[in-house]
Amino acid sequence: MINVFLLLGSNLGDRNVFLHKAIACIEQDIAPVVDRSAVYETQSWGKTNQPDYLNQVIMLQTNLTAQQVLAKILHIETVLGRSREEKWGSRTIDIDILFYGDEIINQPNLIVPHPQLHNRRFTLEPLGVLAPGLIHPVLNKTILELKSDLKDDLIVKKL
C-alpha cells in the first residue's frame, strides 16, 4: 500500500459541503481516508482577488497507480461541478496529489511531489500537522523544514 497525500480546496458555494462530498467520493472510488487534517480557511493564492478557500489535507493508502488516482480525482472534481476556465480560478473543489509515497513523477499530466507545495502555506500548515517529519523526495527536507523556509505570508486560519 502506498501513502498518498491529497490537498482538497473549495472557494465556491458551500465550501464545507464540497470538502465532505469530495472525501465521500474519494473513499468510495479510491481508498478510505486514513488520516485528515483540520480544515483551514485561507486567502486565495496565485489569483488573490478570489473568495477565501477552505483547505484540508487527507492521507490515503492505496494500491492504485498515481495515474489511476489522478484519473479518479479528476472525475470527482467534474462530478462536483469543477470547471477549468482560468488558471487559479475559483472552484467548487480542487484535489491535488501532494505526495504519492516517496515517488518522483514527472509526466506531462502529473508532477509529484506537487511542484508548488513548498511555496504554499495553505498546503504546508495542514500537511505539517499530519506528517511533520515526511521528507520531500526532491528537496530532501522535512515538511517542518519547508514550513520554516516559507516566504508565503497569506493568512491560513485553522477552523
Buried (B, 14 or more C-beta within 10 A) or exposed (E): EBBBBBBBBBBBBEBEEBBBBBBEBBEEBBBEBBBBBEBBBBBBBEEEEBEBBBBBBBBBBBEBEBEEBBBBBBEBBEEBEBEEEEEEBBBBBBBBBBBBBEEEBEEEEBBBBBEBBBBBBBBBBBBBBBBEEBBBEEEEBBBBBBBEEBEBEBEBEEE
